[in-house]
Amino acid sequence: MDQATAVVIGASVGAIAAICGQWIQAWRQSRIEAAKLTLERAKLNHSQAASLHSEMRATLQNAIQRLASATHSMCWLTWIAKESPKRFGEAQLQRYDEEMHVLLPEIIGLQARISSYVPELGTKLLELTARIEDLDERIARTAIAVIDGVSQPVESLSPLHREAVVLHEQLAHLCHETSMKNYVPAA
């Protein structure tokens, strides 16, 4: 082999080695960038999941507060009628009506939002909300009948007081259950 051929072969080997080195370096760099991107996505997904979980827990707390306010209002109105019939009147019924008029739509909205996060929990809240709405209607009808003089407060509102207390206790049980179970929002 003459010197010119050796120079051409040497130059060719050098060029091929340089091209291969650059290709390997570019491939390694793309793998590093892909790994960084995967890590960033995982961090973002974790952050989004944590944010969603935090939002769901805040919504749940808000719903439980509204439900507790509703059941407490029911208990209080029926307790006054049962234990202090002379104090029971249109003013108490009006205040109760105003409170429930605000609370029930808020409860329904929060319940729907929770259902979108955790359908199982939304179903439990839906059942409780339906029972609260039913009792609210019966309390309102009975209280109006009391004010209109159709019946006596103790006779007609006493059984409803017990139902309100039971609903309030069931809400407390649901609070305990939700604090013990780590509900995870649906992705």
Disulfide bonds with the S-S distance in Angstrom:
none
